[in-house]
Amino acid sequence: MVYQQRQRSGFPWLPVILGCLGVVALLVIGVGLFVWRIMGEMADVDVAVNVEVPAEVIVGEEFEIAVHIKPRNFDRLELHSIDFGPEYMEGIAIRSSDPPYASSDLFFDSTSYEFGQEIPVAEGLWVRFRAQALEPGDYHGDLMIWFATSFDSVDRTIRTVVRPREG
């Protein structure tokens, strides 16, 4: 009996390559669906945020930065933290807050004040920071309000001009 060797034509690796591409495509689709589902659970938080900050203060003066957070619907929200951008904090120091923050830390150059406090749906929550003007200058930056219940934030830009003492 004589065996004849079959001659292969074309690309012998083509089925392997197509199989690998199929597996990669399924992985990409699977990861995409997973991320889409996670992002759907972290939908934008529906809150009204009002920030009151003085436009102008004098070096050494203490002043108040007031943040009011009120849910627009009846979803339970927990305030995780309020973060001040580094540009604003160059000439301003936060001395305290009401309610008191649980801890403070630097987080990606921003100063983060953590609260871990539930926000009452009906009246909302006022957070009042006692701040002090340290150096003359025009200080502006982001104020980021982070929510623990949705891992989402609401950002506002704040600005305070610090004038030198006269005399």
Sequence and secondary structure as in RCSB ss.txt:
>XXXX:A:sequence
MVYQQRQRSGFPWLPVILGCLGVVALLVIGVGLFVWRIMGEMADVDVAVNVEVPAEVIVGEEFEIAVHIKPRNFD
RLELHSIDFGPEYMEGIAIRSSDPPYASSDLFFDSTSYEFGQEIPVAEGLWVRFRAQALEPGDYHGDLMIWFATS
FDSVDRTIRTVVRPREG
>XXXX:A:secstr
         S TTHHHHHHHHHHHHHHHHHHHHHHHHHHHHT    EEEEEE  SEEETT EEEEEEEEEESSS 
 EEEEEEEE HHHHTSEEEEEEES  SEEEEETTEEEEEEEEEE TTT EEEEEEEEE SSEEEEEEEEEEETTT
TEEEEEEEEEEEE    
